[in-house]
Amino acid sequence: MNPRVGESERWTPVPGNHWDLLPAPTAPHPDVPEVSVVVPYYRDQAGLDLLLAALTRQEMPGGRLQVVIADDGSPEPPRLPARPPFDLQVIRQPDLGFRASAARALGASVAEGQVLAFLDGDMIPDRHYLRHAVHRAARSPEAVVVGRRRHLDPARLAARWQPGDPVPEEAVLDEPAWLERAYASTGNLLEADSTAYRFMISAVLTVHRHIHDDAGGFDPDFVGYGGEDWEFAHRLWRAGALLAHEPRAEAWHRGPDFAGREDLQAGRTVKNRESLVLARKVSAPTARGWSWGSRTRPRVEVVLECSADGDVSLPGMVLCADAMVQSFPAARLLLPGPVPADAEVLLEDPRVCVRAAPAGASPNPDPVSTPDPGEAADLAAVPDWTITVLAPIRPARGAGPPDPAAAAEWLLEAERAGHDRIEVSGPAGLAVTAVSSRALWRARRWGHRDPSGVVGLDLADCGWEPAGEDTDLEAWWGGWG
């Protein structure tokens, strides 16, 4: 993982996803960072020629620009212009199938820029593209910007259209309506949450090197079309990225969007395969729902700090554990050890682990340990949210059983509001804390300047109450108390 951001770098940490609080640019070019454009390529010389021609017209100093062509095993290497106005190189990998994600990872590994601008090989960036795509990265090491991918009628190219020429209205194809709605409803992702990965597309994606490396870059194990940009974007979010859509960073795609290139059934087959792959890798509820979990990529981990001892009743602890699993069905539940013999029924559930089994005892099979925060290699294993219960609690009597859909939405609402840490107080003081992976990674990144937003709530206002000495398990499970 990258070292902590230094004070000398004069970065300005901002809470939540508030990229709008970053300092505004003061002039067109004084703080333009070094940019590496990474282009995955496969047997498309004509497209590459258009892309490189468009990059020569960019409104930024050529000495600050590097272009890396990552060839995904083309039979013949791409031909390059004789005297490009920027550093230009090709790096190649063997043809082992469609491996655009691996190509991007390979290109990033040799890129030298402070900012990585990923552009697909069939994109034609407008002359203003890089200026608008990189300006936030000049102000935050957490900046991740998705541009606007527009669609050009290929017939326009046959009419000798060149990059930088005006595009007549009749040559503009439809943009995906779902993306337009998403950007409009979130204020260009200002109100993003962990499901916003769906709106980050690698064809026009710009990432600061610091957050890129913290999140681990593109996953080279993806083979086949689609999904790798969403999986990477979700890791970026969990590592504390500032996700933004910049509509002024326009680039043209030759031809229609994916939905317009495939017949309905063929497209559904591709997207279903993509969904099944992402369900194994992405913990957000839009990737696998709120009831299907993962032993290695949990969305929520519940840690019970309350053990059944002189101050906590065994029935109260058991009811609390059951209520939390009902609220978060896919959660991993960690119990304090040792678990009393009367409560060992809880350990029969594969979601439940003992945090510290006593010497000589048999621990729950295949327990999942919690990695130390701040280790990039362990980002996938750290839950999106860790909920620590300090005293046994239960849904308020008369409120009905826990609603897992409402619990999932509660966390998403916190993310959209920029609340990376939640503290819930009961009658006896602090009862529950919820800490996101974003808070853990940003605390390491910023040190004492950690911008994570903290919100305090009241247990009763959340519809819960302490699980007292009068706990009646039969009534709880039977549904009458």
N, C-alpha and C positions, 0 to 999 in steps of 0.2 A: 504494500500500500504506500502511496505517496506520503512523505513526511507532513507534519502539521503545516498549514499555511503560515508563513512567516509574517511577523508584524511589518517587516520592511517592505513587503509587497504592496502594502497600502490597499488591500482588498477591503470591501465593505460588506460584511455579512448581513443578510437580511432574513427576517423570519419567514417560516412557511415557504410558499412558492412565490413570494412577492418580488418578482423580477422588476416590477414597476417601481420599486424603491431604489434600484441601482442608480448611481449617478448618470446623468445625461451626458452624451458626447458634447465636447466643447468646440470641435472643429472637424472637418471632413476626415483628415488623415493623421493627426498628430500621435495618436496612440494605437495605430493599427498593429495588431500582433502579427507574428510570423504565422502564416497559414499554410497547411499542407492539404491539398485537395486529393482525396483518395478515390480512385475510380476502379470499380470491378469491371473487367473486360472479358468478352469472349466472342471472337470471330465477327466483329462489327466495325470494320475499318471506316466505313462511311460515317457511322455514328460518332466514332472517336474523332474523326476529322472535324465534324461540326462542333463537338464539345471543346476541343482544343482551340478552335477558331473563336469560340465564344469566350474562353478564358483569356485570350490575348486582348480582349476588349474590356476587361474588368476595370472598374474605377478604384484601383488600389495599386500601390507601388509594386512593380514587378519583382523588385529585390526582396519583398516580404512574402513571396509566393513560391511554393513548391508543388509540383504535380507528380503523384505516384500512380502509375497504371499497374493495377494488380491483375495479371492475366491468369484466368482460370483454366489453363491448359489448352489454349487455342492451338490448332495444328501448325499455324504459322504465327510468329510473334508480330505484334502490331508495328506498323511503320510510323516513324515519328518525324515531325518537321525538322529541317536542318538547323535552324537558329531560333528556337523558341525564346520568348522574352522572359522566361522564368526557368528555374531548375526543373528538369523533366527526366524521369527515369521509369524503367519498367522492371517489375519483379514478377516472376512466374512460379506457378505451382502446377503439379501434374494434373491431368484430366482424370478425376475420380468421380465424375458426376457433377451435377449442378451444385457448386459450392461457393456461392456469392458471399456468404458470411465468412468463410475461411479466407477468401480473397481479400475482403475488407480488413480482416485481422492481420493478414500478411502485409498489406499495404501500410497499415497503421504501425506495424513493428519497425518499419524503416523510415517512416515519416519523421521529420525533424521539427515541425511547427508546434507552436504553443497551442494552436487551435487546429482541429481536424475537421475538414469539410468533406463529408461523404456525398458524392454525386454519382448516380448510376450512369453507365456508359451511354444510355440512350437519352440523356438529359441535355438540354441546351440552355444554360443559364443566361438570364438577362444581364446586361452590362452592369446593373446595380446590385446583382445578386450577392456577391461576397461582401460588399460594404454593409448591406443590411443584415446579412447572416452572421457576421462576426462581431458586430459592435457591442453586444452584451457580453461576449466572451472577453472583451477587453476590460470588463468591469467586474467579472466574477469568475472564479475557478470552478463554479458549480453550474455554469450556463450550458444549457442544451436547447438548441433552436431548430425547429422544423420550419422549412420554407413553404412556399406555395407552389405546388406542382400543377401546372396548367397543361392543356392538351392541344396539340397542333395537328391539323389535318395534314397527313403525309403528302397529299397532292401539292401542298404549298412548296415543298422542297423541290418537286419536279419543275415548278415554275421559277426556279433559280432564287428562291428566298435564301437569304444568308443570315447568320446570327447577328442580332443587332438591328435588323430591318423591322419596320412596323409589322404587326400582325393584323390583317383585316378581320373584321368581325366574322365574316363567313368562313374563315379558316380556323376559328376557335371552337374546339369540341367541348362537350359538357364536362364539368368537374364532378367528382363524387359528391352527391348531395349530403350524404351522412357526415362527411368530413366538414363541409361548410357549416352544417348545423352544430357540430361539436365545437368548432372554433367560436361560433357566434354565441353559443349558450354558456361557454366558460370564459368569455372575455379573452380570447386567444390564449387559453389555458391558464390564465391567472388564477382561476378557481379549480385547479387540477386536483386530482386525488390519485390513488394507486391504480385506478382503472384507466387513467389517461394514456397509458402506454399504447392504446389502440389508435391514437391520433398522431403518433410519431412514426414517420415513414423514412426509411433509409435512403430513398432516392434523393432527398433534399435535407439531409441531417447534418448539423454543425455542432460539435462537442468540444468543450475545453479539454485539453489534454489531462488536466488534474482529475476531473471527475470521470473521464474516460478510463483512466488507469485504476482509479479507486473501484469502479464498478467491474473492471475486468475485460472491457472491450467486447467486440463481437465474438460469439461462441463459434469456434471453427468446426464443431461437430454437426452443425446443421447441414443436411443434404436434401436438395429439392427446393421447390419454390415456396417462399413466404414464411413468415413467422419469426425470423431471426431478429428483425428490427424491433418487433414488439417485445420479445424476450429481453433484449438488451435495454430497451427503454424502461422496462419494469425494474431491472437491476439499477439503472441510473436513478430512478425515483427513490428506491429503497436506500441508496447511498447518499441521498440528500440533494439531488440535482434540482435546479430551477428549470422547469419545463416551460417553454414559450413557443408560440406560433408567431412567425414574422411574415405577414402577408405581402410585405414589400420585397421580400427575397423571392423573386419569381424565377422559375425555370420551366422550360417547355419540354414536354414529353412527346415524342413522335408517335402519334396515334392515340387511341382511346385508353381509358382506364382498364384495369384487369376485367372488370365486369362486362366491358364492351368487347373484350377480345376472345371470350370463351362462350360456348353455348351454355345454357342454364345448368344442365346436368353435369357437364364436364367441370364447370366452375364450382359447383357444389361439392363434387368429389375432391377437388383440390383443397377447398376451404375446410371441409370436414377433416381431412388428413392433417391440415395445419392446426386445427383446433385440438385434436387428440395429442399432437406433439406438444403444444403449448400447455395443455392441462398438466403435463408432467413437470413443466419447468416454471410456470408462472403461478403465484399463489393468490392473485387478485380474484375476487368473486366472479368477475366477468370471464375468467378463464376456466373455472371449474365449479362455479356455484359456491354456496356457503356451507354445503353439507359434505362435500367430498374433500378429504384432506390428503396430507402427504406426511410421511414420517420424516422426510429429509427437507421438505420445503413448506413448513407450516405457515399459515396465515397468522394464527394466534397461538401463543403459548400462555397457559394459565399456571402460575406458580402459587401454591398455597403455602404461605409462611406460618399459618396457624396450625399447630399440631395438637392432637388430642392429649392434653395434659391437665394439670390442675386448674388452669384458667379457661380451657376450651373443652366443651363437651364433645364426646365422640359423635353423637347423633348430629350435632350442629356442624361438625366438620364434614361428615358424610353428605348431609343435605346441601351444604355449600358446594362441595365438589360436583354433586349431581346437577345442581342448578347451573353451574358454570358450563358444564359440558352440554347441557340442554341449550344454553344461550349460544354457545359456539361449538356446534357439533363436530367440526373438523379440527378442533383445537388439540394440542398436545398438553396434557395435564401432568404437572410435576407435584408430587406429594412429599411432605417432609417425612423422613424416616426416623425411627422404625414405625411402620404402620401396625396399629394394634391388630391382634388376631381377629377380633370381631369385625374389622373393616377390610379384611383381605379380599373380600369380594370385588372391591374396586380394582385390584390388580389384575383381575381376569379380563379387564377391558384393555385392548392393545394400545389405546391412546394414553394410558396412564403409566407413568414411570415414578420410581422412587428416587428422590434426589440424592440421598446418602444412606445406603443400606448399611446396617451395623455389621461388624465383623462376624463371620460365620453364617450370616443369613443368606438366603437365596434371593438375589435381586430379580425384579421383573425382567422377563426375557427381552433381549435386544433393546435396552434402554438407549435413548438418544440424548447425548450430552449437549449442553449449551456451550457454544464456542465463545471465546473472549471477544467482546466488541472491538471493532477496529481492525480486524484481520481480514484483508480483502478476499483471501481464499475461502473464508467462511461465510461470506455474505449470503450465499444461497441457503445455508443452514440456519441462519439467524431468522427468527420469525419476524413478520412485518410488525407485529405488536406483541409485547410481553406484558401481560396483566398480572400484577402481583396482589394477592388478597392477604391483607395483614390481620384481619379478624373475620370469623365466619359470618357470611351474609346470605340472604335469601330474597327472592322476590317478595314484595310486600303482600301480606295476606289480603285476599280479595282481588288482587291484580291479575290473577290467572297465571298460567304457566309461562315460562320464558318464550319470547318470540325471536327465533334465530335470524329471521330476515331483518327485524328491527335492530338487533344487535349488530349485524353486519353494516347496516346503514348508519348506525351510530358512529362507528369507526370511520366510515367514509366522510361523514359530515365533519368529524374532527379534522381529517386530512384537508378537506377543502377550506376549512377555517384557519389552517396553519397551526393547529394544536398538535405538536409532536409529543407532548407530555400532558397527561391528565391526572389530576389528583382528586379523589372522591373522599369526602369526609363524612363520618357518621357521628353519632352522639358521643362516642368515646375518643374522637380524634380521627386521624387519617386511617381510612379503611381499605382503599384500593388505589393503586397507581397503575397507569398504563403508559408505557414508553414505546415509541416506534423505533424501527431500525434507522429511520432518518435522524432521529435525535442522537442515537449512539454514534453514527458515523460523523455527524456534524459536530458533536462534542469533541471528537478526536481532531477533526479538521481545524476547528477554530479555537480550541482551548477555552480560556476564560471568556472569550467573545462568542461562545456558542449562542446562535440566534434562535434556538428551538423555542417555539411558543408553548407556554405552560398555561393551562386553564384549570381552575378549581371548581368542583361541582359538589352538590350536596347529595348524600346517599338517597334521601327520601325523594328528592326531585328526579332521581333516576328510576324511581319505582321499586327500590329495594329497601331492606331494613336488616338490622342485626339478627342473626340466627341465635336466639336466646336459649336459656336452660330448658325452656318448655318445648323444645323441638320434638315433634311427633312424626317419626319417619313413616309409619303406617298411613297417617293422614296425608302426608306429603305425596307419597307414591300413589295413594288411593285417589287423590284429587280432591279431598274435602278439607284440607287444612295446610 
